[in-house]
Amino acid sequence: MEGTQLGRALNELREHCDRLVVITDEQSHDRVPAPKCGCGYVVNVASYRNGVGYGAWTHIDGWSEAIIEYIRSVESVGQADA
C-alpha cells in the first residue's frame, strides 16, 4: 500500500481547532475530507507529484518559514482561498 491514510487520521480528530496545517507529500491512500475546523491548509513538500486534491483546503506548494506569515496574512483578511 502506498501513501498514508490522511483521511482516516483527519476523521479521528476529536478536538476543536481554529486551523489545521497538514505537512505532507500528498500521497494519501484514502479520500481526504474537508477540514473540520475554521481553516485547513495542505503544505505539499513534494510538489513534483500529484496531490490529494484541494476542495475546502488552501493548498501551498513547498516549504519555508514564510508559510507561517502567509497563513497569518490570509486569516487576517478573513479569506483562505488563495
C-alpha positions as CSV (number, residue, x, y, z in Angstrom):
1,M,0.0,0.0,0.0
2,E,1.4,3.4,-0.9
3,G,0.7,6.6,0.9
4,T,-0.7,7.3,4.3
5,Q,-4.3,7.3,5.4
6,L,-4.6,11.0,5.8
7,G,-8.4,10.9,5.5
8,R,-8.6,8.4,8.4
9,A,-6.3,10.5,10.5
10,L,-8.4,13.6,9.9
11,N,-11.6,11.7,10.7
12,E,-10.0,10.6,14.1
13,L,-9.5,14.2,15.2
14,R,-11.9,14.9,18.1
15,E,-10.7,18.3,19.2
16,H,-12.0,21.6,18.0
17,C,-9.4,23.8,16.3
18,D,-9.2,27.2,14.7
19,R,-6.8,26.0,12.0
20,L,-5.3,22.7,10.8
21,V,-2.0,22.6,8.9
22,V,-1.1,19.3,7.3
23,I,2.5,19.0,6.1
24,T,2.6,16.1,3.6
25,D,3.8,14.6,0.4
26,E,0.1,14.4,-0.6
27,Q,0.2,10.7,-1.3
28,S,-2.9,9.7,0.6
29,H,-4.3,6.2,0.3
30,D,-7.8,7.3,1.1
31,R,-10.1,10.2,0.4
32,V,-9.3,13.4,2.3
33,P,-12.3,15.1,3.8
34,A,-12.8,18.9,4.2
35,P,-11.2,20.2,7.4
36,K,-13.5,20.2,10.4
37,C,-12.0,23.4,11.8
38,G,-12.0,27.1,10.7
39,C,-9.1,27.0,8.2
40,G,-7.4,24.0,6.7
41,Y,-4.0,24.2,4.9
42,V,-2.2,21.4,3.0
43,V,1.5,22.1,2.6
44,N,2.9,19.9,-0.1
45,V,6.6,19.3,0.5
46,A,6.9,17.0,-2.6
47,S,5.3,19.2,-5.2
48,Y,6.7,17.1,-8.0
49,R,3.9,14.6,-7.5
50,N,0.1,14.6,-7.9
51,G,-1.7,15.8,-4.8
52,V,-4.7,14.6,-2.9
53,G,-7.0,17.4,-4.2
54,Y,-7.9,20.5,-2.6
55,G,-11.7,21.3,-2.2
56,A,-12.0,23.3,1.0
57,W,-8.3,23.2,1.8
58,T,-5.9,26.1,1.0
59,H,-3.0,24.5,-0.9
60,I,0.6,25.5,-0.6
61,D,3.5,24.0,-2.6
62,G,6.9,23.8,-1.0
63,W,8.1,24.8,2.5
64,S,9.7,27.8,4.1
65,E,9.2,29.7,7.4
66,A,7.3,32.3,5.3
67,I,4.3,29.9,5.2
68,I,3.5,30.9,8.8
69,E,3.4,34.6,7.8
70,Y,1.3,33.7,4.7
71,I,-1.3,31.9,6.9
72,R,-1.3,34.8,9.3
73,S,-1.9,37.2,6.3
74,V,-4.7,35.1,4.8
75,E,-6.5,34.7,8.0
76,S,-6.2,38.4,8.9
77,V,-8.1,39.3,5.7
78,G,-10.7,36.7,6.5
79,Q,-10.2,34.6,3.4
80,A,-8.4,31.3,3.0
81,D,-8.9,30.7,-0.7
82,A,-5.6,31.8,-2.1
